[in-house]
Amino acid sequence: MKNQIQDRLDKNLTRAKNLVNIYEIYAPEKTKMVEYTDLLRAATVFLHATLEDFLRSIAAWKLPLAEAVASQGVPLV
């Protein structure tokens, strides 16, 4: 499970880095053109999704093994 989580995290981080690299290669310096800055917005959204996936995966892996006390402070509303 740990290896699967690590592999998916690495792949997703690489994808986000690729978006930033594309921006750095093709965007003019100090651009404010939406066509180019959309790449950075997409990278940010993808990083956010990557973090959520990582945390969800860790929880799915570790919480079933934890004592009941571990989940008492987690708001599930």
KAZI-V201282 format. One record per residue. N is the residue number from 1. RES is the residue in three letters. NEAR is the number of other ideal C-beta (glycine too) atoms within 12 Angstrom. Layout:
N,RES,NEAR
N,RES,NEAR
This chain:
1,MET,15
2,LYS,14
3,ASN,11
4,GLN,16
5,ILE,22
6,GLN,16
7,ASP,15
8,ARG,21
9,LEU,25
10,ASP,16
11,LYS,18
12,ASN,26
13,LEU,22
14,THR,18
15,ARG,22
16,ALA,27
17,LYS,19
18,ASN,18
19,LEU,28
20,VAL,24
21,ASN,16
22,ILE,19
23,TYR,25
24,GLU,17
25,ILE,13
26,TYR,18
27,ALA,21
28,PRO,13
29,GLU,11
30,LYS,8
31,THR,16
32,LYS,12
33,MET,15
34,VAL,12
35,GLU,16
36,TYR,23
37,THR,20
38,ASP,19
39,LEU,26
40,LEU,25
41,ARG,18
42,ALA,22
43,ALA,27
44,THR,18
45,VAL,18
46,PHE,24
47,LEU,23
48,HIS,16
49,ALA,20
50,THR,26
51,LEU,18
52,GLU,16
53,ASP,22
54,PHE,25
55,LEU,18
56,ARG,17
57,SER,23
58,ILE,22
59,ALA,20
60,ALA,17
61,TRP,18
62,LYS,17
63,LEU,19
64,PRO,13
65,LEU,13
66,ALA,16
67,GLU,10
68,ALA,11
69,VAL,9
70,ALA,13
71,SER,15
72,GLN,11
73,GLY,9
74,VAL,13
75,PRO,6
76,LEU,8
77,VAL,3
